[in-house]
Amino acid sequence: MTRDDRAILGRVMLAFEGDTVPPRIAERLGSAPAAGVTLFLHHNVRSAEQVRELTEALQRAAGVRAGAGAAARGAAAGRAADPAD
């Protein structure tokens, strides 16, 4: 993969359906940079604990140090607990 390829792939946001990291997403995160992963309430969120586990799994797949997604986890966990949805 060239430097230009990595630069382009690093601007792509990933998304998927399900409450665990699909193998294809884990492979993608491990092989090339991504701008991030978007989690959708109705496709990816069951509970605050599940979002924490999902975020940690995404970080491991991407080789990101623990704690880097704390703000995202907090936002998703708070949103998951919103009874208005």
Backbone bond lengths (Angstrom), bond angles and torsions (degrees), N, CA, C in turn:
res aa  C-N    CA-C-N  psi(-1)  N-CA   C-N-CA  omega(-1)  CA-C   N-CA-C  phi
1 M - - - 1.449 - - 1.530 108.17 -
2 T 1.299 114.87 131.47 1.465 119.65 -178.49 1.527 110.79 -80.46
3 R 1.294 114.98 167.32 1.474 120.92 176.63 1.536 110.18 -61.19
4 D 1.345 116.88 -39.99 1.467 120.56 177.85 1.531 111.51 -64.28
5 D 1.337 116.27 -39.93 1.471 119.77 177.37 1.527 110.23 -59.27
6 R 1.326 116.74 -46.83 1.466 121.02 -179.37 1.532 111.04 -63.72
7 A 1.319 116.70 -37.80 1.468 120.54 179.13 1.523 110.65 -64.44
8 I 1.320 115.97 -42.41 1.475 119.90 179.56 1.522 110.28 -67.99
9 L 1.327 117.82 -48.07 1.464 121.20 -178.94 1.518 111.77 -62.80
10 G 1.326 117.40 -29.20 1.458 121.68 178.83 1.518 113.74 -69.45
11 R 1.305 117.65 -6.26 1.474 121.85 178.26 1.521 112.48 -102.11
12 V 1.313 116.94 -0.07 1.464 122.26 -175.62 1.525 110.33 -92.84
13 M 1.327 116.34 129.91 1.464 121.99 172.80 1.521 107.68 -90.40
14 L 1.324 116.69 137.41 1.455 121.86 178.93 1.525 109.86 -104.24
15 A 1.314 116.52 154.50 1.465 123.04 174.87 1.514 107.64 -152.81
16 F 1.317 116.22 159.40 1.459 121.69 -179.84 1.519 109.04 -159.48
17 E 1.313 116.67 164.24 1.457 121.90 174.36 1.515 108.48 -99.14
18 G 1.319 116.19 140.29 1.457 121.31 177.51 1.510 112.05 123.36
19 D 1.340 114.80 167.02 1.461 119.20 -176.84 1.528 112.98 -106.74
20 T 1.332 116.88 9.15 1.455 122.42 172.39 1.530 107.96 -132.64
21 V 1.320 116.35 162.44 1.463 121.03 -178.10 1.536 109.52 -75.74
22 P 1.333 117.44 117.50 1.469 119.36 176.88 1.530 110.34 -66.84
23 P 1.331 118.33 148.49 1.467 120.93 179.51 1.529 113.19 -53.21
24 R 1.323 118.30 -39.61 1.469 120.33 -177.98 1.526 111.24 -64.33
25 I 1.330 117.83 -34.25 1.469 121.40 178.10 1.527 109.63 -73.04
26 A 1.329 117.53 -42.63 1.467 120.83 178.00 1.526 110.12 -60.64
27 E 1.333 117.04 -43.79 1.466 120.79 178.75 1.527 110.85 -62.62
28 R 1.315 116.47 -43.47 1.472 120.99 -179.67 1.520 110.82 -62.36
29 L 1.332 117.14 -45.31 1.460 120.90 -179.70 1.523 111.69 -64.99
30 G 1.314 116.46 -33.04 1.451 120.30 -179.99 1.519 114.02 -77.48
31 S 1.323 117.03 -21.23 1.461 119.72 -174.09 1.521 114.84 -103.39
32 A 1.314 117.74 -20.84 1.466 120.90 -176.86 1.522 109.46 -154.31
33 P 1.323 116.64 152.07 1.467 119.22 179.42 1.533 111.49 -67.45
34 A 1.307 115.40 158.47 1.467 122.38 173.97 1.520 107.23 -139.50
35 A 1.327 116.51 150.31 1.462 120.10 177.62 1.518 110.20 -66.70
36 G 1.321 116.86 -27.07 1.453 121.61 179.65 1.509 110.59 161.85
37 V 1.318 114.58 -176.55 1.458 122.30 177.51 1.521 106.90 -126.90
38 T 1.311 116.54 127.53 1.455 121.60 177.79 1.523 109.02 -92.56
39 L 1.331 116.39 127.40 1.459 121.51 174.78 1.525 108.12 -104.95
40 F 1.318 115.71 131.38 1.452 121.27 -179.98 1.523 109.73 -107.03
41 L 1.316 115.90 136.26 1.457 122.05 -176.20 1.524 112.07 -51.31
42 H 1.310 117.93 -48.60 1.464 120.83 -174.14 1.519 113.74 -83.79
43 H 1.328 118.25 -10.35 1.466 120.69 -178.86 1.519 113.66 -109.89
44 N 1.340 117.27 -24.18 1.457 119.39 -171.30 1.525 115.59 -129.05
45 V 1.316 119.15 -10.27 1.461 121.01 -170.28 1.527 111.86 -113.53
46 R 1.354 115.15 126.01 1.473 121.71 173.03 1.529 110.79 -114.10
47 S 1.322 116.00 -40.45 1.469 120.94 -177.33 1.529 108.69 -158.34
48 A 1.321 115.24 167.73 1.466 119.93 178.18 1.530 110.40 -62.68
49 E 1.310 117.85 -42.66 1.471 121.66 179.24 1.525 111.10 -62.51
50 Q 1.319 117.36 -42.24 1.472 121.19 179.50 1.518 110.79 -64.44
51 V 1.337 117.65 -38.65 1.470 120.92 178.06 1.522 109.90 -66.17
52 R 1.318 117.82 -39.08 1.460 121.21 176.42 1.522 110.02 -60.23
53 E 1.316 117.10 -47.79 1.465 121.41 179.68 1.531 111.27 -63.80
54 L 1.316 116.68 -41.50 1.465 121.32 179.30 1.530 110.30 -63.42
55 T 1.322 116.81 -44.57 1.459 121.36 179.41 1.521 110.83 -62.73
56 E 1.320 116.89 -42.28 1.461 120.04 178.38 1.530 110.96 -64.33
57 A 1.326 117.66 -39.45 1.471 121.42 178.24 1.527 110.74 -64.94
58 L 1.320 117.12 -40.01 1.466 120.82 177.36 1.524 110.51 -64.70
59 Q 1.317 117.23 -41.61 1.462 121.33 178.73 1.523 111.12 -63.64
60 R 1.338 117.11 -42.92 1.470 120.16 177.84 1.522 110.20 -61.60
61 A 1.322 117.38 -44.55 1.467 121.27 -179.51 1.521 111.38 -61.01
62 A 1.331 116.34 -35.90 1.461 121.12 -177.93 1.529 112.52 -87.20
63 G 1.339 116.88 -7.66 1.462 119.56 -177.63 1.506 112.96 73.06
64 V 1.339 116.49 29.10 1.466 122.48 -179.79 1.520 108.36 -92.31
65 R 1.338 115.95 140.93 1.460 119.38 179.47 1.523 111.28 -65.83
66 A 1.312 115.80 151.01 1.464 121.87 -179.29 1.521 110.52 -58.78
67 G 1.315 116.37 142.61 1.448 122.15 176.84 1.515 114.33 92.33
68 A 1.316 118.42 -11.40 1.465 120.47 -177.15 1.521 112.36 -65.96
69 G 1.325 117.83 -24.79 1.461 120.27 -178.22 1.512 113.45 -104.41
70 A 1.317 117.51 22.42 1.464 120.83 -175.66 1.520 112.67 -59.20
71 A 1.321 117.59 -40.57 1.470 119.78 -179.92 1.524 110.35 -65.72
72 A 1.304 116.81 -41.36 1.467 120.32 178.83 1.518 110.40 -65.68
73 R 1.320 116.91 -41.80 1.470 120.07 179.17 1.518 110.17 -60.97
74 G 1.337 115.94 -45.37 1.461 119.56 -178.54 1.510 112.07 -63.09
75 A 1.313 116.51 -41.81 1.458 120.20 179.40 1.519 111.31 -65.03
76 A 1.314 116.64 -44.33 1.460 120.55 -178.83 1.522 110.05 -68.26
77 A 1.331 117.46 -40.42 1.460 120.17 -179.74 1.524 110.83 -64.50
78 G 1.322 117.27 -42.13 1.453 119.97 177.88 1.515 111.98 -64.97
79 R 1.288 116.91 -38.33 1.469 121.64 179.17 1.511 111.11 -68.00
80 A 1.343 116.28 -38.27 1.464 120.01 -179.35 1.530 110.88 -64.40
81 A 1.318 116.54 -29.11 1.457 120.55 -176.85 1.520 112.68 -85.87
82 D 1.317 117.87 -3.40 1.456 122.16 -177.29 1.514 110.59 -71.61
83 P 1.346 119.49 112.09 1.460 121.80 -177.72 1.522 113.47 -71.57
84 A 1.330 117.62 -11.18 1.475 120.66 -179.43 1.522 111.70 -68.77
85 D 1.335 117.22 -18.84 1.466 120.56 -179.78 1.486 107.36 -87.78
